[in-house]
Amino acid sequence: MPNIPLSKPDITQLEIDAVLDVLHSDTLSIGPKVEEFEARCAKISSRRHAIAVSSGTAGLHCVMVAGGIGPEHEVITTPFSFVASANSILFVDAKPVFVDIDPKTLNMDVDKVAAAITPKTKAIVAVECFGHPGGMVELEQLAQKHELALIEDACEGFGGHVDTPRGDRAIGSFGRASVFGFYPNKQITTGEGGMIVTDDDKIAAMCRSLRNQGRDGMSWLAHQRLGYNYRLDELSAAMGVVQCQRLEELLENRRRVAQLYFDRLMTNRYLILPTVMDDLHMSWFVFVVRLNDLFEPGERDEVIRLLRAEGIGCNNYFPPIHLQPYMVEKYGYKAGDFPICEYVSSRTLALPFFTKMTEKQVLAVCATLDRVLEKVLMARKGRF
Ligand SMILES: Cc1ncc(COP(=O)(O)O)c(C=O)c1O
């Protein structure tokens, strides 16, 4: 039986040596590796400032506080994401206003964002779902027109870029500030870690202070404001530097695995594959397919159960955020509120996806998937 995980970090001797070098030094925190990692991330995202933090979630929290977002504000965001994008709005007691998604890009439908703007709207938190930058150019224009802060949750999109009429734009270069995440399933990893990038001097200075217990200067016990310990340590940053040096190799391997899946699954009559657009250069985070209408609601979960039983890692990226218990309790959301998100969400299937995945492994996943899909359909016929 195969044993193919959903994801796997790509760590070489280079990362190991870099971490060992830090361990042999006396500086485990607040040191040169964080600065080097920040400089590399600023360059990759074409931003003037980069502020390393302990996670993507911490980065989003800092940006919300630095942006002056508070209880009197509404923030528009997507219900189809990892929960942290919406949680960042709750952290500052603002109200998340969800809008439904575009079924192709799986990002927010820009027309619906425009329709959701009210006098209370202060910001838009936009996510590049699964690394897809669809709609980001349009959202930036919309935010500018309405003088709203666009906060780019780029946690899933490190290394992607977009062709625009004004030239190439990196994921992480949109809006007032952007945040990357470096959890081990991401395009690059530092174990835990994240990075805020921005061109705004004030936001940058505030985020530097917030991540460092509210300090403004070097004095260790002077705290200008309420802050947090969201610092990234030197060991993680050293890993991040090497992963940035290897970025092209890592992204190329992700593209290679995505292409293998496309080649093998293109003709599968039960699946909808990710939408790729010529001008939007995905940075592949995960490979998520969708079951089409030949399947009934609920059958996707059975597919996941059977795949796992056959040693294939997979998951239901993502359950709708508005239907998570704490969201229902706080805001009274119910099934049917965001029908496209809910429909898509009930049919998604994230397949094993990592840089070192071999063609043999991709073929094994696809063959097992074929078998499992047929089995689930046959089981239904048997019930009637
Ligand atoms: C869209 C999105 N936002 C935020 C985060 C949070 O990042 P972290 O896990 O580093 O806190 C993630 C991580 O998976 C994510 O996918």
Ligand as a Chemical Component Dictionary entry (heavy atoms), coordinates in Angstrom:
data_LIG
# 
_chem_comp.id                   LIG 
_chem_comp.type                 NON-POLYMER 
_chem_comp.pdbx_formal_charge   0 
_chem_comp.three_letter_code    LIG 
# 
loop_
_chem_comp_atom.comp_id 
_chem_comp_atom.atom_id 
_chem_comp_atom.alt_atom_id 
_chem_comp_atom.type_symbol 
_chem_comp_atom.charge 
_chem_comp_atom.model_Cartn_x 
_chem_comp_atom.model_Cartn_y 
_chem_comp_atom.model_Cartn_z 
_chem_comp_atom.pdbx_ordinal 
LIG C1 C1 C 0 -4.775 32.030 3.699  1  
LIG C2 C2 C 0 -4.004 31.846 4.963  2  
LIG N1 N1 N 0 -3.957 32.864 5.823  3  
LIG C3 C3 C 0 -3.274 32.772 6.973  4  
LIG C4 C4 C 0 -2.604 31.624 7.317  5  
LIG C5 C5 C 0 -1.933 31.548 8.647  6  
LIG O1 O1 O 0 -0.594 31.292 8.579  7  
LIG P1 P1 P 0 0.148  30.608 9.835  8  
LIG O2 O2 O 0 -0.269 29.198 9.882  9  
LIG O3 O3 O 0 1.596  30.810 9.497  10 
LIG O4 O4 O 0 -0.253 31.369 11.044 11 
LIG C6 C6 C 0 -2.609 30.532 6.445  12 
LIG C7 C7 C 0 -1.893 29.304 6.794  13 
LIG O5 O5 O 0 -2.136 28.217 6.482  14 
LIG C8 C8 C 0 -3.344 30.641 5.242  15 
LIG O6 O6 O 0 -3.418 29.610 4.394  16 
# 
loop_
_chem_comp_bond.comp_id 
_chem_comp_bond.atom_id_1 
_chem_comp_bond.atom_id_2 
_chem_comp_bond.value_order 
_chem_comp_bond.pdbx_ordinal 
LIG C1 C2 SING 1  
LIG C2 N1 SING 2  
LIG C2 C8 DOUB 3  
LIG N1 C3 DOUB 4  
LIG C3 C4 SING 5  
LIG C4 C5 SING 6  
LIG C4 C6 DOUB 7  
LIG C5 O1 SING 8  
LIG O1 P1 SING 9  
LIG P1 O2 DOUB 10 
LIG P1 O3 SING 11 
LIG P1 O4 SING 12 
LIG C6 C7 SING 13 
LIG C6 C8 SING 14 
LIG C7 O5 DOUB 15 
LIG C8 O6 SING 16 
# 
